[in-house]
Amino acid sequence: MTDDGTTAAATGTLGYEQARDELIEVVRRLEAGGTSLEESLALWERGEELAKVCRHWLEGARARLDAALAGPAAPGDGGAKDTAADAG
């Protein structure tokens, strides 16, 4: 797998849906066969790069969800539970 900066820059600007759709196309082409070894290797490398982009987006989304879910449950954060006890 190559990491020459050019491909990293190209995949770094892709959104999740773009990377996923291109990855689906790469897999489809690999499964269809009929490509030379050189083309197959290039497709495989591109697929690996696209998979990394997708994984990066999904990990980021997971971290945001975890942070959002953990936020209100933190003790002493001034949530409704604390204010209800203070009002009484």
N, C-alpha and C positions, 0 to 999 in steps of 0.2 A: 504494500500500500504506500502511496506517495503522499508526502506532506510538503509540497514545494511552495506553499503560501498562496499560489494562484488559485488552486482548487479550494483551499481553506477560506479564502476571501469570497469566492463565488458561492460556497455553501453557507457561509456565515450570514449572508444577507437574506437567505430564504426563510420564509415563514414555515410553520409546521405543515400546513396543508399543501403548500407548494412542494416541499421536500417529500412528503408522503406520496403525493401524486406522481412525482418523478420516480420515486423508488418503486412504486407499483409498475410503472412502465419499464423500468430496468429489469425487474424480475420477470415480467411478461416476455421481454425480448430474450432473456437468458433461457427461460423455459421453452421458448419456441425453437431454439436452436438455429442452425443455419448460419451462425457467425463464425468468423475465423477465431483462432486461439487468441490472437492479439486483441480483437474486438471484445471477445468474451472477458479477457482479463481487464480491459479498460472499463467494461460495464460493471464487473465485479467490484473494482476499486471505487467507481462512482457510487455504487450501491452502498458500500461500506461508509463512505462519506455522508451520504444522505441519511443512513441509519443513525449515524452520530448526531446529525442535526435534529432528527426527530427525537432521539433520546434526550438531547439537551433541552428541547422545548418541553417534553413531558416531565422531566425532572424539575424544571423550573415551575411548571404548573403545579406539580405535587407539593413543592416547597411552599408555594403561595397558599394552596389549600390548607396545608398543615398549619401555617402561620395564622391563617384566618380562623381556623377551628380552635387553635390553642389560645388565641387572643382573649376572647370573652371569658374563658374559664380560669384565667389567672387570678389568684386571690388579691384583694385590695386594689383592683383596677377601676374601682368606682362604678361598677356595673349596677344593675337594678337590684340585685340581692343585697349589696352593701348599703344602698340608699334606703331600701325598705327597712332595714334594721335600724338605721339612724333616725328614721322618721317616727318610730314608735316610741 
